[in-house]
Amino acid sequence: AQRSHAAKALAAMTVIRFCYGALTVMVLMLCRYAWSDTESDGLALLGLAVAVSGAGFFIAAVLTPWAVGRLGRYGWIVGCAGAAAVLVPALGLSFTPVPMLIAAFVLGVVTQGSKIAT
């Protein structure tokens, strides 16, 4: 029974981390080729995106203990996955910098939040 819980948690983490990686690569490409004219501007924008995602990691570290206490470990993981499934496409499909940066923050929160909970 314990292995079943561990397998489910690892499967959820695999999916969430894959989506985080895919968004990271997409933001890298958009920063370099679509949202900036020079390599320096693209790198600066990518640095901002990484910083915003890192801020999400910090918020997750603060928020997760409280959320796990209220929702339970698996409830928090499901909440994180559900929030990412709804908010990231809603924000990211415009392919414009500000909503995509907000999506990076959201994905930073849910990725790190679910990782802390496992």
N, C-alpha and C positions, 0 to 999 in steps of 0.2 A: 504494500500500500504506500509506503514511503517513497519507493522508487517511482511510482506513478505520479506523485505530487512533484517530485524533483524533475521528472521528464517533462511534465506540463510547464513548469516554470522555465526550464531551459529552452523549450520550444518557443514559448512566448518571448523570451529574451532574444532568441535567434531572429525571429521575425522583426522585432522592434529595432534591433541593432542593424539589421540589413536595411531597413527603411531609413535609418539615420545615415548610414553610409551612402545610400543612393541619393538622398537629399544633399549631402555634403558634396558629392561629385557634381550634381546638377548645379548647385550654387557656385562651385568653382568654375565651371564652364560658362555660366551666365555672367559671372563677375569679369571674367577675362574677355569674352567675345561679344557679349550683348549689351552689357551695362556700362562699359567704359571704352574709351578710345585708345588709351595707352596701357602698357603692361603695369606701370606704376599705379595708375588709378585702379586697375583691376585688382592688384595685390592689396591695395589699401581697403577696398571694399570687401575683399575676402577676409582680411584681418578683422574688419568690423563684424562680419557674419560669424566668425569664430568666437569673437568676444561676446556677442549676443547669445550664442549657444552656450558659452561658458557661464554666462549669467544665469541661464536656465539651469545649468548643473548646480550652481550655488543655491538657487531657490529650491530645487529638488532636495538638496541636503537639509534644508531648514524645514520644508513642508512634509517630507516623507514620514518621519517618526510620528507626527500628529495624525497624518492620514492613515497610516497603518494601524494606529490605535483605534481610530474611528471605524475604518472599513475592513480591517483585517488585511493580511498580506496579499491574498489572492484578489480581494476586492479592489485594492489599490492598483495592482497590476492590470486588472481588467479596466479600471477607470482610466489609467494611463493609456492603454492601448485604444480604448474607445475615443478618448479625447484626441489622440493623434490621428485616428482614422477619419474623424470628422473635420478637425480644425486645420490640419496640414493641407489636405487637398483644397479646402475652402479658401485658404489664404494663398497657397502656392500656385494655384492654377492660373492666376493672373500674370505670372512671370514678370512681375515688377518688383523693384528692390524692397520697398517698405513692407508690403505684405509678406514677402519671402523672408525678410529678416524676422518678422513676428513669428512666422512658421518655424524658423530655426530656433527661436527662443522656446516655443511650445515643445518642439521635438527635443530640445535639450532638457527641459523639465521632465517630460514623460520618459525619455530614455534613461536618464540617471535615476529618476524616481523608481522606475521598475527594477533597475539594476540594484539599487540599495535594498529594495524589498525582498529580493531573492536570497 
